[in-house]
């Protein structure tokens, strides 16, 4: 289960901090991770070993550097793992579904007509599940997570309240979680927009930012060192 708190937060654990930096820096060494994070060498060694074992990063042995009598330095980079992540952006009349790899590349995507307010909640979710199944057909990778953005607001229980969609306390995460048997995170589009900026910023350049949004719904979100919070 997803722990309570902001959906979008800066990386907290040593492994998450290392993966964040490896993702932003195509080639980086363990020593540079120590310097950037301020974590100890043993902590970085354990964190990178876990990422290597999970297949999320890989060593670039072809770029090994030898300096003096010490151990050679082997840079790291993001690996092309067998995991995929699905992203679903729900709009008033259309829904965009895409599959991404762990390197952030878009593998497949589709834009489907979904006049949400004219569909029952059950029919809409069936459309979404069918869309994800179509995109994953024939891909020899494992779906490990689904992220959903929607207009309106998402409360602490993950229920969606969106007048433009005709939704009042709709739980779309439960059905998707049951169907695909993976973690599902649902967020309003407003903090998601700001969260994407936070996820692409260096660890020492995380700033407090306020975003105002007006499209098929209106609202605001604020990013702090604790994460991104929707205000209204």
ABEGO torsion letter per residue (X at the ends): XBBBEBABBBBABAAAAAAAAAAABABBBAAAAAAAAGBBAAAAAAAAAAAAAAGABBBBAAABBBBEABBBBBBBBBBBBABBBBBBBBBAABBBBBBBBAAGBBABBBBBBBBAAABBAAAAAAAAAAAAAAAABGBABBBABBBBBBBEBBBAAGBBBBAAAGBBGBBAAAAAAAAAGBBBBBBBAAAAAAAAAAAABBAAABBBBBBBBBBABBEBBBBBAAEBBBAX
